[in-house]
């Protein structure tokens, strides 16, 4: 999945369907800038890093677990590919991507939103249990 290339004021969220906790959101603001917010756990369910609200990382960002496992890599190039391993607070792997290939496991829900008056009509959700 790419960080950028989204229409302004759109987003996609990765949600733990068991707890309804939002683990990662990729969003484009009204100016077309691309940002992220996240709550990252490692494979033992330990909170590693929490970033509330839309944040911009123009120089990119790498978040790793204490074991060295990559949890999130936000590229500096907005058209670059995200890499991630998203675990929930129980330590279950919900999804992972190496930038080229994405694997989705159980208990992940993805939710997209669009801007303005079409927000409700265009809101899409997919769930894998």
N, C-alpha and C positions, 0 to 999 in steps of 0.2 A: 504494500500500500504506500502510496506517495503522501508526503506531508502536504504539498501544495496541489494546485490544479483544481481547486474547488471554487464554486461560485461564492461570491461574498455572502456572508451571513448564513452559511450552512455548516453543519457539523455531523459527525458520526461518533457515537459513544459505544464503548465495550463495557457491558454490564454483567456482573455475576448474578445469574438468574435465581440463585438460592437466597442470597442476602439482599439483592437489588442494589448492591454497592457499585457505583461507577468506578471502574478501574482506569480507564483511559478515554479521553475525549480529544478529538482532532477537530479544529474549528477554523473558520475563516471569518474575520470581522468585516464590518461594513466597508473598510478600505481595501479588502482583499488580502490583508496580512494573515499569515497562518500561525496558529498557536496551539498549544496543548495544555491539558491539565491531567493529572494522574494521581493514583494511589497505588504504589507498587509494593508487592509482597514477594518474598523469596519462597523457595520450595518447602520451607518449614512453616510458612504462614506468618513469618515475622515481617512487620512493616519496615521497609527499607527507606522509602522516601515518599512524601506526600506533597503535592503541588496543587493547591486549591486555586480555582479561578484560572482564566486563560492567561498563559505565560508565553512569551516569545523568546526563542533561543536562536538569535541570528548567527551565533558561532557554533551551533549544534549543541548536543548534550548526550552524555553517556552515563547511564545509571547501572551499576553492577551490584550484585549481592556480595556479601562478605566472602563467599566462596569463589568469587570471580565470574560467576555466571552473569551474562548480559541480561538485564531486565528490559532496558529501553535504550535505543539509540535514535536520537532525532538528528537528521542530517542538517548541515549548515545550508545546503542548497535546497530551497523549497520544493524543487522538483525531484529531489533525492528520495530514496526509499527508506521507510522506517523499518527498524528491526526491533523485535520485542519478544519477550516471554512473559505472559500475564498469568500470574498465580492469584488465587483467592486467599482469604485469611485462614483457610484450612490447609493451604499448601498444595491445592489441586491445580494443575496446569490447565488453563481454559483455552488458550490459543498461543501460537508462536508463529513468527515470521522471520525468515532470514533476508527479507527484502525482495526475493524473487518468488518464493513459495510460502504460502500460509497454510497452517494446519489449525483446524478448529475442533476442540474436544467438547465434552458435555458441559452443560450449565453456563454457556455463554449466550448472551443476548446482545445483538447489535441494533442500535437505534439511530436512524438518520432524521435530521430535521432540516427544513427549508425556511427561508425568510418570509416575513410579512403575513398577509392574510391567508396565504396558502399553507401556513405552518401545520395546521391540523390535517388538512387533506393530504399533504405530501409526507406526513410522518410515517416512516416505514420501520417495521421492527421484524427481526428474524430471531428465532430462538432455537437453540440446540440443547436438548436435555438427554 
